[in-house]
């Protein structure tokens, strides 16, 4: 027992230090790295909770937009930042695709960044311009099989989740449709509502106002169940692609080595902020289903996304920017 006493004291001291660290943190302004341009959903979500977190944590928060290479440039900066609890990375679903899509990433997606929270998921919507004749999934399949490659659809870019999802559907259902990659949601939206591309797939969060206005027609959603916002629009699965689902997602990470108590507190404060009625209402309007998960759930989810979409990338020889 006497021999155990120093160990018990040392353990108690260590735990006490960790508790104090979490309670005293933060002691300086925080940085949110958003690896996309201002105005996108990742940027919007970080700014939605920014004022609430500043109040809860007692420190100012600087949002730094470091866009480029599907979010990997900003992610690399976060991965190399000191793990002192002052740097936090906000990501989109491309974070789970980039390890397979972009060769020689300057960081290890799973080893160099610690999961903090899976914020939520949202359906993508396959849409047709109002002037197009396509009213349902069957119309699109029939036309694509009648003239292989003649019909085109747009996405936010090569290797985007929409591109990979449609590729997976083509593999399962056996039809040929031409992909038109855009450089982000802005250019895709502009051409979609102008009718320059007949079909488009993107998050409901991006297309919501234009679906509401009637400029584009929703054909099917990629979520496992119909969206409450679009109750009359079928899922891809019930339209003839059994078992298919693919949802966009948003999450928060920190440099690996960030103290677990600090990550736990950020997770708790994020959960409180996202569950505020006004923010919940906003997220519901744009079709984001909040999960506000604990860190370990995001880690497991990310591993599954990397495995699933990595196979699609490799099997179809998809390259970034092509």
Secondary structure, DSSP 4 states (H G I P E B T S, - for coil): -HHHHHHHHHHHHHHHHHHHHHHH---S-EEEEE-S-TTSHHHHHHHHHHHHHHHHHTS-EEEEE---GGGHHHHHHHHTS-SSS-EEEEEEGGGGTHHHHSTT-SS-TTTSEEEEEEEEEEEEEEEEETTSS--SHHHHHHHHHHSTT-SEEEESSTT-HHHHHHHHHHHHHT---EEEE-SSHHHHHHHHHHTSSSEEEEEHHHHHHHHHHTSEEEEEE-SSS--GGGTTSPBTGGGT-TT---EEEEEEEEETT--HHHHHHHHHHHHHHHTSHHHHHHHHHTTEEE----HHHHHHHHHHHHHHHHHHHHHTT--TT-
